[in-house]
Amino acid sequence: MGKTKSDRQSTTKGDKSVLNGTIVAHQRSHKGQVKPAENPAIYLMQAIDLFHASEPDKALPFAQQALDLLHSTNTSALEESPVLNLIGEINLELGDIGSARQSFLTAASLEPTGSKEEFLGGGAEHFLWLAQLCEEGGRESVEWFQKGISVWRREIGELERLAGPDGASLSDKKKGKLAKLPEPEVAKLLEEKKTKLANALCGTVEVYMTDLSWEEDAETKCEELIAEALLVAPDTPGPLQTLASIRLSQLKVDDARAALSRSLDLWRDLDSDDPNVPDFSTRVSLARLLMEAELEDEAMEVVERLVAEDDTSVEAWYLGGWCLHLMGAKRQKEAARLEDGKEEQPDGELTSLWAASREWLSTSLKLYKAIKYEDEKLRDHAHDLVNSLNKDLGPVAEDGEGESVNDDDGNLEDEDEEMAET
């Protein structure tokens, strides 16, 4: 399913933010002289630039300095919200989930309704982050999702009134903050909000399919939520993937395959940098669903593209290896059926599938060690598959270039340690 993570820029940009103005306070030096205080907007802009340059460790001190300066002035506490949202996102990039959660909680307490403009720390973004980061999950997660969903429903209603036939006759007062937006911008913003709403609805579905699956009305809730998601954003991949996930859980495999094919067809011919291509994690989820629906060829198409974009993705290499293993198992079963169950030596195609599977899985395990990836279930499953393949194919011989070499247990040997050290 599509992730509900917001666009990073939506919480950090804002040409008209009060933080971009001149906030001048005064403080006395040790000699008793009055001098202008530092402007928090300067630190905020530096933090944003560093964050967008993928340097979150350098961005954090600047964002924290901006927040500290706001604390020391007489500005409204609400002005801290966009800085808190940025600090939350920076901490997420740094892997500090606890600090990120606390930043978003504080931002939500300062703007509990999401009625302010996004560049003032309003909007739905911190609610959606909290839906994903809350410690309790389950019902608490749904409540945070509902807060964000309510905000986006309200904002979509405002945009639809403005874009509708009566929009031109509305007064600037009724148009509010949207009065100066040109018509194409209104249409673009409306589509963005609808996609975000659909993804939030899908996120809620996921909670009902996991943490709250025991509730009597869980399936009904899922159907209601996915129906709304498909209504507001029918041509976006996320809702279609979520629909497929629901149908797979109901053992309606044909319906799931149809939804997955529609989702893939929306972007498969687009360039990787096209904004309509789903984000990396959404496509990882799609690959898993395609494998579950036994659409292995399509799953490999997705995974190969993922690896081409990021050849350090442990999960992408693992999924490719697993998918090739499933394709080999299917080929083996078909060959046995054609031979009336007689045990035959693996044919060339099957051997090629097994060998490719082992290569992908071995690469995944090497990367797992090198970047200290944290998913023990993935690692253990990959090891089990490699062990099974070694029994069928024999151990991998050293190729003289320090590539993948397995010990008798299917574990990668010294080459992994050397890669991790470098």
Buried (B, 14 or more C-beta within 10 A) or exposed (E): BBBBBBEBEBBBBBEEBBBBEEBEBEEEEEEEEEEEEBBBBBBBBBBBBBBEEEBBEBBBBBBBBBBEBBEEBEBEEBBBBBBBBBBBBBBBBBEBEEBBBBBBBBBBEBBEEBEBBBBBBBBBBBBBBBBBBBEEBBEBBBBBBBBBBBBBBBBBEBBBBBBEEEBEEBEEEEBEEBEEBEEEEBBEBBBBBBBBBBBBBBBBBBBBBEBBEEEEEBBEBBBBBBEBBBEBBEEBBBBBBBBBBBBBBEEBBEBBBBBBBBBBEBBEEEEEEEEEBBEBEBBBBBBBBBBBBBBBEBBBBBBBBBBEBEEEBBBBBBBBBBBBBBBBBBBBEEBEEEEEEEEEEBEEEBBBBBBBBBBBBBBBBBBBBBEEBEEEEBBEBBBEBBBBBBEBBEEBEEEEEEEBBBEEEBBBEEBBEEBBEE
